């Protein structure tokens, strides 16, 4: 028996995709067999991923991330963070979702542009996928918005963090080049 994961109908619909395109591609890319009943049964055939990594990929798909983004989670440099809003009142959840999206999706776009991450809001959850260091920055920006920080303050903070991340990358690349030569 393989991995069994439970999802609701909306999540299963996101995983399957239109005309089954998503699930077909995932099965082919990962080398797995999938049975869908009231749950998802995954049988590893040629798949080298562990159960946690597989579940992360399927959780990302369940939230509505596209296949290419979800498959980035095969890379150990990538991470998936979920922020659950389930414990909050419905009115508070709506406010938080609105703050994270911003007018015409601008705030979400600012978070994605400054962190090079993908952000999805699905029902009572917020998902972030990107390089591990960047996911932490995106998560912190979202938490700042949840706590009521102004959009302008969060945007300024993100811009400073983006600069730090870029500087760290340059330093790492320089060190790697020196070690290789």
Order of alpha helices (4+ residues) and beta strands (2+ residues): beta-alpha-alpha-beta-beta-alpha-alpha-beta-alpha-alpha-beta-beta-alpha-alpha
